[in-house]
Amino acid sequence: MLSRLKPAVGAGQQLGDKRKKKGKRIPQLEELLTQRDFTGAIALLEFKRHVGEQEEDTDLWIGYCTFHLGDYKRALEEHEALTKRPGCNPDVWVNLACTYFFLGMYTQAEQAALKAPKSRLQNRLLFHLAHKFGDEKKLMSFHQNLQDITEDQLSLASIHYMRSHYQEAIDIYKRILLDNREYLALNVYVALCYYKLDYYDVSQEVLAVYLQQVPDSTIALNLKACNHFRLYNGKAAEAELKSLMDSASTSFEFATELIKHNLVVFRGGEGALQVLPSLIDVIPEVRLNLVIYYLRQDDAQEAYNLIKDLEPTTPQEYILKGVVNAVLGQEMGSRDHLKIAQQFFQLVGGSASECDTIPGRQCMASCFFLLRQFDDVLIYLNSVKSYFYNDDTFNFNYAQAKAATGNTSEAEEVFLLIQSEKIKNDFVYISWLARCYIMNKKPRQAWELYQKMETSGESFSLLQLIANDCYKMGQFYYSAKAFDVLERLDPNPEYWEGKRGACVGIFQMILACREPKDTLREVLHLLRSTGNPQVEYIVRIMKKWAKENRVPI
């Protein structure tokens, strides 16, 4: 926060000379700051303060070092103490404001900044505060005060980044890099932008330039781990973070919360409830990841409670809010939630920035899915299918859309690709697969699906589906079996009528030599299990035919 790296007073040189003569040399503050060894700098400054060799601006430098070490609470204490001293340097107020800002105390940051004399740093800080407060008028006012200097342009790029204008941020960073090749850290910012644009391999390439020079950078290694997570898996990502944590010192404070959060994500949500709740509104992604955790635990209501008051500003927030409303709407049978979900999906999928991205196309597919326009669903899903060959959730939705448009042959193939036991035990999966089997002339497999189920409301619904669909398809044997079980469970006259029609249908197929004659024995057994007076008449006709054609019954 101070404009120089050298201490104002060069005292201490004599002491250094004496030490040098004895063969023991204390590092100078300037050296430690140049090496960014802020822990060493603080130790030196505190030692000087302790032995009474304190210089005029020692406290300022301790505040500076603790701030750059990421120990913002200690920096706050130092700066607040300075402001209470008579004749306080007015520049301390802007340093205090920056500390408040990094602690998320934005109102206090603004109050402190306004007490500082006008400066470029004050303008940049107020620019960022206007963004935090969502004050567009002030944002534009402070934007106009920015100059074509590196610090101001970097500040502008960071605002572009936070407003999801990643390409604009990249353009600024690249322009600065052209004139200042030594600003290696800008490669990290460019890599972050490419990460946000889903160009993970490009992000890795850009990041490698910086890591070659600074292999122990916390931010760079964390980003590398995130790229590995996207490109490979959580295990590969965790390995990158482990090397970072192993090399960190015990006094290491910077980004520890971010690393804890990322480890939870890399481990598929393990430890989410222990780590994430305390980090809500500290790290922006925490709320979203906790919502995802609750969705994976089938706790849609808790997910909804977390996200209902969030005003979405990024595509990810719109998508997640849409997913939560869709899940809750389906669970509760709420048309309102489903309509909200459909609108959110349409907003993202129809936006100029997202319409040609994979998530954007998935959103349009989801929108049409909720509208039951399955031909349109397939247009969008087909365009991204190659990216999701082994993705069970994608295949589940894709197969349903195929089946709903009558392409049951392909739908069956896709349903059978699914490995997830959770999906395979879902009644939607079972019922759609049963329907595909029936439409594809495989009624026995549909019947076997029913036999694997325990008696429940869902198994009753599946029986109704098998009974009616098999009847429509002329697969009367399994239709009769299904109607027979339905009649036993519920003596509804409609089930008797269905069974009677199916049994007569089987008899007709036997007469047409399209069904084995010995099936008649089972048909008679099914008919006799009903106490309806029509049974005797039908049985008599069938028995007479069997006798004439020497069919054992």
C-alpha positions as CSV (number, residue, x, y, z in Angstrom):
1,M,0.0,0.0,0.0
2,L,3.0,2.3,0.4
3,S,4.4,3.8,-2.8
4,R,8.0,2.8,-2.0
5,L,9.9,-0.4,-1.0
6,K,12.7,1.4,0.7
7,P,12.4,2.6,4.3
8,A,12.4,6.4,4.6
9,V,15.3,6.5,7.1
10,G,18.4,4.5,6.4
11,A,19.4,4.0,10.1
12,G,20.6,0.7,11.1
13,Q,23.5,0.7,8.6
14,Q,26.0,1.3,11.4
15,L,24.6,-1.7,13.4
16,G,24.8,-3.8,10.2
17,D,28.4,-2.8,9.8
18,K,29.3,-3.9,13.4
19,R,27.5,-7.2,12.9
20,K,29.3,-7.7,9.6
21,K,32.7,-7.3,11.3
22,K,31.7,-10.0,13.8
23,G,30.8,-12.3,10.9
24,K,27.0,-12.1,11.7
25,R,24.9,-10.1,9.2
26,I,21.3,-9.1,9.9
27,P,19.4,-8.8,6.6
28,Q,18.2,-5.3,5.7
29,L,14.5,-4.5,5.5
30,E,15.0,-3.5,1.8
31,E,16.4,-6.9,1.0
32,L,13.5,-8.8,2.7
33,L,10.9,-6.6,1.0
34,T,12.6,-7.1,-2.4
35,Q,12.5,-10.9,-1.8
36,R,8.9,-10.6,-0.6
37,D,9.9,-12.3,2.6
38,F,7.2,-10.5,4.6
39,T,7.5,-13.0,7.6
40,G,11.3,-12.1,7.8
41,A,10.5,-8.4,7.5
42,I,8.0,-8.5,10.3
43,A,10.4,-10.4,12.5
44,L,13.1,-7.8,11.9
45,L,10.8,-4.8,12.5
46,E,9.3,-6.3,15.7
47,F,12.8,-7.0,16.9
48,K,13.8,-3.4,16.3
49,R,10.6,-2.2,18.0
50,H,11.3,-4.5,21.0
51,V,14.9,-3.3,21.5
52,G,14.1,0.3,21.1
53,E,15.6,0.8,17.6
54,Q,12.3,1.6,16.1
55,E,12.3,4.0,13.2
56,E,9.6,6.6,12.4
57,D,7.8,4.4,10.0
58,T,8.3,1.0,11.5
59,D,4.6,0.6,12.4
60,L,3.7,1.5,8.8
61,W,6.0,-1.2,7.5
62,I,4.6,-3.8,9.9
63,G,1.1,-2.9,8.6
64,Y,2.4,-3.1,5.1
65,C,4.0,-6.6,5.6
66,T,1.1,-8.1,7.5
67,F,-1.3,-7.0,4.8
68,H,0.9,-8.5,2.0
69,L,1.2,-11.7,4.1
70,G,-2.5,-12.0,4.0
71,D,-2.9,-11.5,7.8
72,Y,-5.5,-8.8,7.4
73,K,-6.7,-8.8,11.0
74,R,-3.2,-8.0,12.3
75,A,-2.8,-5.4,9.5
76,L,-6.1,-3.9,10.7
77,E,-4.9,-3.6,14.3
78,E,-1.7,-1.9,13.2
79,H,-3.4,0.6,10.9
80,E,-6.2,1.4,13.3
81,A,-3.6,2.1,16.0
82,L,-1.8,4.5,13.6
83,T,-5.0,6.4,12.9
84,K,-5.4,7.1,16.7
85,R,-2.0,8.8,17.0
86,P,-1.8,12.5,16.9
87,G,-0.4,13.8,13.7
88,C,-1.3,10.6,11.9
89,N,0.0,10.5,8.3
90,P,-3.3,11.0,6.2
91,D,-2.2,8.2,3.8
92,V,-2.7,5.7,6.5
93,W,-6.5,6.0,6.0
94,V,-6.3,4.6,2.5
95,N,-4.1,1.7,3.8
96,L,-6.7,1.1,6.5
97,A,-9.5,1.2,3.8
98,C,-7.7,-1.4,1.7
99,T,-7.4,-3.6,4.8
100,Y,-11.1,-3.3,5.5
101,F,-11.8,-4.1,1.9
102,F,-9.9,-7.4,2.1
103,L,-11.7,-8.3,5.2
104,G,-15.1,-7.8,3.4
105,M,-15.9,-4.8,5.6
106,Y,-17.0,-2.6,2.7
107,T,-18.9,0.1,4.5
108,Q,-16.0,0.8,6.8
109,A,-13.6,0.6,3.8
110,E,-15.6,3.4,2.1
111,Q,-15.7,5.5,5.2
112,A,-11.9,5.2,5.7
113,A,-11.2,5.8,2.0
114,L,-13.1,9.1,2.0
115,K,-11.0,10.4,4.9
116,A,-7.8,9.9,2.8
117,P,-6.5,12.6,0.5
118,K,-7.4,12.1,-3.2
119,S,-5.1,9.7,-4.9
120,R,-5.1,7.1,-7.7
121,L,-5.1,4.3,-5.1
122,Q,-8.2,5.9,-3.4
123,N,-10.0,6.2,-6.8
124,R,-9.2,2.5,-7.6
125,L,-10.5,1.4,-4.2
126,L,-13.7,3.4,-4.5
127,F,-14.1,2.0,-8.0
128,H,-14.1,-1.5,-6.6
129,L,-16.4,-0.5,-3.7
130,A,-18.9,0.9,-6.2
131,H,-18.9,-2.6,-7.8
132,K,-19.3,-4.3,-4.5
133,F,-22.3,-2.0,-3.6
134,G,-23.8,-2.5,-7.1
135,D,-23.8,1.3,-7.6
136,E,-23.5,1.7,-11.4
137,K,-23.5,5.5,-11.3
138,K,-20.5,5.7,-9.0
139,L,-18.8,2.9,-10.8
140,M,-18.9,4.8,-14.1
141,S,-17.8,8.0,-12.3
142,F,-14.7,6.4,-10.8
143,H,-14.1,4.5,-14.1
144,Q,-13.8,7.9,-15.9
145,N,-11.1,8.9,-13.4
146,L,-8.9,5.9,-14.4
147,Q,-5.8,6.7,-16.4
148,D,-3.8,4.8,-18.9
149,I,-1.3,3.6,-16.3
150,T,-0.6,0.0,-15.3
151,E,-2.2,0.1,-11.8
152,D,-5.4,1.7,-13.1
153,Q,-5.7,-0.6,-16.1
154,L,-5.1,-3.7,-13.8
155,S,-7.9,-2.4,-11.6
156,L,-10.2,-2.1,-14.6
157,A,-9.3,-5.6,-15.8
158,S,-10.2,-7.0,-12.4
159,I,-13.6,-5.3,-12.6
160,H,-14.1,-6.8,-16.1
161,Y,-13.2,-10.2,-14.6
162,M,-15.7,-9.9,-11.7
163,R,-18.4,-8.9,-14.1
164,S,-17.7,-12.0,-16.2
165,H,-16.2,-9.9,-19.1
166,Y,-13.3,-12.3,-19.4
167,Q,-12.2,-11.5,-22.9
168,E,-12.0,-7.8,-22.1
169,A,-9.9,-8.6,-19.1
170,I,-7.6,-10.8,-21.2
171,D,-7.2,-7.9,-23.8
172,I,-6.0,-5.5,-21.1
173,Y,-3.6,-8.1,-19.5
174,K,-2.1,-9.0,-22.9
175,R,-1.6,-5.3,-23.8
176,I,0.2,-4.7,-20.5
177,L,2.4,-7.8,-21.0
178,L,3.5,-6.7,-24.5
179,D,5.2,-3.6,-22.9
180,N,6.2,-5.3,-19.6
181,R,7.4,-8.9,-20.2
182,E,8.8,-8.9,-16.7
183,Y,5.3,-8.7,-15.2
184,L,5.1,-12.5,-15.0
185,A,2.2,-12.6,-12.6
186,L,-0.1,-11.3,-15.3
187,N,0.1,-14.7,-16.9
188,V,-1.8,-16.0,-13.8
189,Y,-4.6,-13.5,-14.4
190,V,-4.8,-14.4,-18.1
191,A,-4.8,-18.1,-17.1
192,L,-7.7,-17.4,-14.6
193,C,-9.7,-15.8,-17.4
194,Y,-9.1,-18.7,-19.8
195,Y,-10.2,-21.0,-16.9
196,K,-13.4,-19.1,-16.6
197,L,-14.0,-19.4,-20.4
198,D,-13.6,-23.2,-20.0
199,Y,-10.3,-23.2,-22.0
200,Y,-8.6,-25.3,-19.4
201,D,-5.8,-26.6,-21.6
202,V,-5.0,-23.0,-22.7
203,S,-5.1,-21.9,-19.1
204,Q,-2.5,-24.6,-18.2
205,E,-0.1,-23.4,-21.0
206,V,-0.3,-19.8,-19.9
207,L,0.1,-20.8,-16.2
208,A,3.2,-22.8,-17.0
209,V,5.1,-19.7,-18.0
210,Y,4.7,-18.3,-14.5
211,L,5.2,-21.5,-12.6
212,Q,8.6,-22.0,-14.3
213,Q,9.8,-18.9,-12.6
214,V,7.7,-19.1,-9.4
215,P,7.1,-22.8,-8.7
216,D,5.7,-22.3,-5.2
217,S,3.1,-19.7,-6.0
218,T,-0.1,-20.4,-3.9
219,I,-2.5,-18.8,-6.4
220,A,-0.9,-20.5,-9.5
221,L,-0.7,-23.9,-7.9
222,N,-4.3,-23.7,-6.8
223,L,-5.3,-22.7,-10.3
224,K,-3.3,-25.6,-11.7
225,A,-5.2,-27.9,-9.4
226,C,-8.5,-26.5,-10.6
227,N,-7.5,-27.1,-14.2
228,H,-6.5,-30.7,-13.4
229,F,-9.9,-31.1,-11.8
230,R,-11.6,-30.0,-15.0
231,L,-9.3,-31.8,-17.4
232,Y,-8.9,-35.0,-15.4
233,N,-10.4,-35.8,-12.0
234,G,-10.5,-34.8,-8.3
235,K,-7.6,-37.1,-7.4
236,A,-5.2,-35.4,-9.8
237,A,-6.4,-32.0,-8.5
238,E,-5.9,-33.0,-4.9
239,A,-2.4,-34.2,-5.6
240,E,-1.5,-30.7,-6.8
241,L,-3.0,-29.1,-3.7
242,K,-1.2,-31.6,-1.4
243,S,2.2,-30.5,-2.7
244,L,1.2,-26.9,-2.0
245,M,0.1,-27.6,1.5
246,D,3.2,-29.7,2.2
247,S,5.5,-26.8,1.2
248,A,3.5,-24.2,3.2
249,S,5.0,-22.9,6.4
250,T,3.1,-23.1,9.7
251,S,2.6,-19.3,9.6
252,F,1.0,-19.6,6.2
253,E,-2.3,-17.8,6.2
254,F,-2.9,-16.7,2.6
255,A,-5.7,-18.5,0.7
256,T,-6.1,-21.3,3.3
257,E,-9.9,-20.9,3.2
258,L,-9.9,-21.2,-0.6
259,I,-7.8,-24.3,-0.4
260,K,-10.1,-25.9,2.2
261,H,-13.0,-25.1,0.0
262,N,-11.4,-26.6,-3.1
263,L,-10.4,-29.8,-1.3
264,V,-14.1,-30.3,-0.5
265,V,-15.0,-29.9,-4.2
266,F,-12.1,-32.2,-5.4
267,R,-13.3,-34.9,-2.9
268,G,-16.8,-34.9,-4.3
269,G,-18.3,-33.0,-1.4
270,E,-16.6,-35.0,1.4
271,G,-16.6,-32.8,4.6
272,A,-18.9,-30.2,3.0
273,L,-21.0,-29.6,6.1
274,Q,-17.9,-29.2,8.2
275,V,-16.1,-26.7,5.9
276,L,-18.5,-24.8,3.7
277,P,-21.2,-23.2,5.9
278,S,-18.6,-21.0,7.7
279,L,-17.3,-19.9,4.3
280,I,-20.6,-18.7,2.9
281,D,-20.2,-15.1,1.6
282,V,-16.5,-15.3,2.1
283,I,-15.7,-17.2,-1.1
284,P,-18.4,-16.6,-3.8
285,E,-18.5,-20.2,-5.0
286,V,-19.2,-21.6,-1.6
287,R,-22.9,-21.0,-1.6
288,L,-23.2,-22.6,-5.0
289,N,-21.2,-25.7,-4.1
290,L,-23.2,-26.2,-0.9
291,V,-26.4,-26.0,-3.0
292,I,-24.9,-28.7,-5.3
293,Y,-24.0,-30.8,-2.2
294,Y,-27.6,-30.7,-1.0
295,L,-28.9,-31.6,-4.5
296,R,-26.6,-34.6,-4.5
297,Q,-28.0,-35.6,-1.1
298,D,-31.5,-35.3,-2.5
299,D,-32.3,-32.5,-0.1
300,A,-33.9,-30.1,-2.7
301,Q,-35.6,-28.0,0.0
302,E,-32.4,-27.2,1.8
303,A,-30.8,-26.3,-1.5
304,Y,-33.7,-24.0,-2.3
305,N,-33.5,-22.3,1.1
306,L,-29.8,-21.5,0.3
307,I,-30.4,-20.1,-3.2
308,K,-33.9,-18.6,-3.1
309,D,-32.7,-15.1,-2.1
310,L,-29.6,-15.1,-4.4
311,E,-30.0,-12.6,-7.2
312,P,-28.2,-14.5,-10.1
313,T,-25.6,-12.5,-12.0
314,T,-23.5,-15.2,-13.7
315,P,-24.5,-18.0,-16.0
316,Q,-23.6,-20.6,-13.3
317,E,-25.9,-18.9,-10.8
318,Y,-28.8,-18.8,-13.3
319,I,-28.2,-22.5,-14.2
320,L,-28.1,-23.7,-10.6
321,K,-31.1,-21.7,-9.6
322,G,-32.9,-23.2,-12.6
323,V,-31.9,-26.8,-11.6
324,V,-33.0,-26.3,-8.0
325,N,-36.4,-25.0,-9.1
326,A,-36.8,-27.8,-11.6
327,V,-36.0,-30.5,-9.0
328,L,-38.2,-28.9,-6.3
329,G,-41.0,-28.4,-8.9
330,Q,-40.9,-32.1,-9.9
331,E,-40.8,-33.2,-6.3
332,M,-43.7,-31.0,-5.2
333,G,-45.6,-31.1,-8.5
334,S,-45.3,-27.3,-8.5
335,R,-46.0,-25.6,-11.9
336,D,-44.7,-22.3,-10.6
337,H,-41.2,-23.7,-9.8
338,L,-41.1,-25.5,-13.1
339,K,-42.0,-22.3,-14.9
340,I,-39.2,-20.4,-13.1
341,A,-36.7,-23.1,-14.0
342,Q,-37.7,-23.0,-17.6
343,Q,-37.3,-19.2,-17.7
344,F,-33.8,-19.4,-16.1
345,F,-32.7,-22.1,-18.6
346,Q,-34.1,-20.1,-21.5
347,L,-32.3,-16.9,-20.3
348,V,-28.9,-18.6,-20.3
349,G,-29.4,-20.7,-23.4
350,G,-30.7,-17.8,-25.4
351,S,-28.0,-15.3,-24.3
352,A,-25.4,-14.2,-26.9
353,S,-22.5,-15.2,-24.7
354,E,-23.8,-18.7,-23.8
355,C,-25.8,-19.9,-26.7
356,D,-22.9,-21.7,-28.4
357,T,-21.3,-23.1,-25.2
358,I,-22.0,-26.6,-23.9
359,P,-23.8,-25.4,-20.7
360,G,-25.9,-23.0,-22.9
361,R,-27.0,-25.8,-25.2
362,Q,-27.8,-28.0,-22.2
363,C,-29.9,-25.1,-20.8
364,M,-32.0,-24.9,-24.0
365,A,-32.4,-28.7,-24.0
366,S,-33.6,-28.4,-20.3
367,C,-36.0,-25.6,-21.2
368,F,-37.6,-27.6,-24.0
369,F,-37.6,-30.7,-21.8
370,L,-39.8,-28.9,-19.3
371,L,-42.0,-27.7,-22.2
372,R,-42.2,-31.3,-23.4
373,Q,-40.9,-30.3,-26.8
374,F,-38.7,-33.3,-27.2
375,D,-37.8,-32.9,-30.9
376,D,-36.2,-29.6,-29.9
377,V,-34.5,-31.2,-26.9
378,L,-32.8,-33.6,-29.3
379,I,-31.5,-30.9,-31.6
380,Y,-29.5,-29.4,-28.6
381,L,-28.5,-32.7,-27.0
382,N,-27.3,-34.1,-30.3
383,S,-25.0,-31.1,-30.7
384,V,-23.1,-31.8,-27.5
385,K,-23.5,-35.6,-27.3
386,S,-19.9,-36.4,-28.2
387,Y,-18.8,-34.7,-24.9
388,F,-21.0,-36.8,-22.7
389,Y,-20.7,-40.4,-24.0
390,N,-20.2,-41.9,-20.5
391,D,-22.2,-39.4,-18.6
392,D,-25.1,-41.2,-16.9
393,T,-27.2,-38.1,-16.2
394,F,-26.8,-36.9,-19.9
395,N,-27.7,-40.4,-21.2
396,F,-30.7,-40.6,-18.9
397,N,-32.2,-37.3,-20.3
398,Y,-31.1,-38.2,-23.9
399,A,-32.7,-41.6,-23.8
400,Q,-36.0,-40.1,-22.4
401,A,-36.1,-37.6,-25.2
402,K,-35.4,-40.4,-27.8
403,A,-38.2,-42.5,-26.3
404,A,-40.6,-39.6,-26.1
405,T,-40.1,-38.9,-29.9
406,G,-40.8,-42.6,-30.7
407,N,-37.2,-43.7,-31.3
408,T,-37.4,-46.5,-28.8
409,S,-34.7,-48.6,-30.4
410,E,-32.0,-46.0,-29.9
411,A,-33.5,-45.0,-26.5
412,E,-33.2,-48.6,-25.3
413,E,-29.5,-48.7,-26.3
414,V,-28.8,-45.4,-24.4
415,F,-30.7,-46.5,-21.3
416,L,-28.6,-49.7,-21.1
417,L,-25.4,-47.6,-21.2
418,I,-26.3,-46.1,-17.8
419,Q,-24.2,-47.5,-14.9
420,S,-25.5,-45.5,-12.0
421,E,-27.4,-47.7,-9.6
422,K,-29.3,-44.7,-8.3
423,I,-30.6,-43.9,-11.8
424,K,-31.3,-47.5,-12.5
425,N,-33.5,-47.8,-9.4
426,D,-35.4,-44.6,-10.3
427,F,-39.0,-45.4,-11.4
428,V,-38.7,-43.0,-14.3
429,Y,-35.8,-45.1,-15.7
430,I,-37.6,-48.4,-15.0
431,S,-40.9,-47.3,-16.6
432,W,-39.2,-45.8,-19.7
433,L,-37.0,-48.8,-20.2
434,A,-40.0,-51.1,-19.8
435,R,-41.9,-49.1,-22.4
436,C,-38.9,-49.3,-24.8
437,Y,-38.7,-53.0,-24.4
438,I,-42.4,-53.4,-25.2
439,M,-42.2,-51.1,-28.2
440,N,-39.2,-53.0,-29.4
441,K,-41.1,-56.3,-29.1
442,K,-39.3,-57.5,-26.0
443,P,-42.2,-57.8,-23.5
444,R,-40.4,-60.5,-21.5
445,Q,-37.6,-58.1,-20.4
446,A,-40.3,-55.6,-19.4
447,W,-42.0,-58.3,-17.3
448,E,-38.7,-59.1,-15.7
449,L,-38.2,-55.5,-14.6
450,Y,-41.6,-55.7,-12.8
451,Q,-40.6,-59.0,-11.1
452,K,-37.4,-57.4,-9.7
453,M,-39.5,-54.7,-8.0
454,E,-40.9,-54.9,-4.5
455,T,-44.7,-54.5,-4.1
456,S,-45.4,-50.7,-4.0
457,G,-47.3,-48.0,-5.7
458,E,-44.6,-47.8,-8.3
459,S,-44.7,-51.5,-9.1
460,F,-48.5,-51.1,-9.5
461,S,-48.0,-48.3,-11.9
462,L,-45.5,-50.4,-13.9
463,L,-48.0,-53.2,-14.1
464,Q,-50.6,-50.8,-15.6
465,L,-48.0,-49.6,-18.1
466,I,-47.1,-53.2,-19.1
467,A,-50.7,-54.3,-19.3
468,N,-51.8,-51.4,-21.5
469,D,-48.7,-51.0,-23.7
470,C,-48.5,-54.7,-24.4
471,Y,-52.2,-54.8,-25.3
472,K,-51.7,-51.9,-27.8
473,M,-48.7,-53.7,-29.3
474,G,-50.5,-57.0,-29.6
475,Q,-48.3,-58.7,-27.0
476,F,-51.3,-60.3,-25.3
477,Y,-49.6,-62.9,-23.2
478,Y,-47.7,-60.4,-21.0
479,S,-50.7,-58.1,-21.1
480,A,-52.9,-60.8,-19.7
481,K,-50.4,-61.7,-17.0
482,A,-50.2,-58.0,-16.0
483,F,-54.0,-57.5,-16.0
484,D,-54.3,-60.7,-13.9
485,V,-52.0,-59.4,-11.1
486,L,-53.8,-56.0,-11.3
487,E,-57.1,-57.7,-10.8
488,R,-55.9,-59.6,-7.8
489,L,-54.6,-56.4,-6.2
490,D,-57.6,-54.3,-7.1
491,P,-61.0,-55.9,-8.2
492,N,-61.7,-53.1,-10.7
493,P,-63.9,-54.3,-13.5
494,E,-61.6,-52.5,-16.0
495,Y,-58.9,-55.0,-15.2
496,W,-61.1,-57.9,-15.8
497,E,-62.1,-56.4,-19.2
498,G,-58.4,-55.9,-20.1
499,K,-57.6,-59.5,-19.0
500,R,-60.5,-60.9,-21.0
501,G,-59.5,-59.0,-24.1
502,A,-55.9,-60.1,-23.8
503,C,-56.8,-63.8,-23.2
504,V,-59.1,-63.7,-26.3
505,G,-56.2,-62.0,-28.2
506,I,-53.8,-64.9,-27.2
507,F,-56.4,-67.4,-28.4
508,Q,-56.7,-65.6,-31.7
509,M,-52.9,-65.7,-32.1
510,I,-52.8,-69.4,-31.3
511,L,-55.5,-70.0,-34.0
512,A,-53.3,-68.0,-36.4
513,C,-50.3,-70.1,-35.4
514,R,-48.5,-67.0,-34.1
515,E,-48.4,-68.3,-30.5
516,P,-47.5,-71.8,-29.2
517,K,-50.6,-74.0,-28.6
518,D,-49.5,-75.0,-25.2
519,T,-49.9,-71.4,-24.1
520,L,-53.6,-72.1,-23.9
521,R,-53.1,-74.0,-20.7
522,E,-51.8,-70.9,-19.0
523,V,-54.6,-68.8,-20.5
524,L,-57.2,-71.0,-19.0
525,H,-55.5,-70.8,-15.7
526,L,-55.5,-67.0,-15.8
527,L,-59.3,-67.0,-16.7
528,R,-60.3,-69.4,-14.0
529,S,-58.7,-67.1,-11.3
530,T,-61.6,-64.7,-11.9
531,G,-65.1,-65.2,-10.5
532,N,-66.8,-63.3,-13.4
533,P,-69.8,-65.2,-15.0
534,Q,-68.4,-64.6,-18.5
535,V,-65.4,-66.9,-17.7
536,E,-67.3,-70.1,-18.2
537,Y,-68.5,-69.2,-21.6
538,I,-65.0,-68.3,-22.8
539,V,-63.4,-71.3,-21.2
540,R,-65.9,-73.6,-22.8
541,I,-65.2,-72.3,-26.3
542,M,-61.4,-72.7,-25.8
543,K,-61.7,-76.2,-24.3
544,K,-63.9,-77.3,-27.2
545,W,-61.2,-76.0,-29.7
546,A,-58.4,-77.7,-27.7
547,K,-60.3,-81.0,-27.8
548,E,-61.0,-80.8,-31.5
549,N,-57.3,-80.0,-32.2
550,R,-55.9,-82.5,-29.6
551,V,-54.2,-79.8,-27.6
552,P,-53.5,-81.0,-24.0
553,I,-54.9,-78.6,-21.4
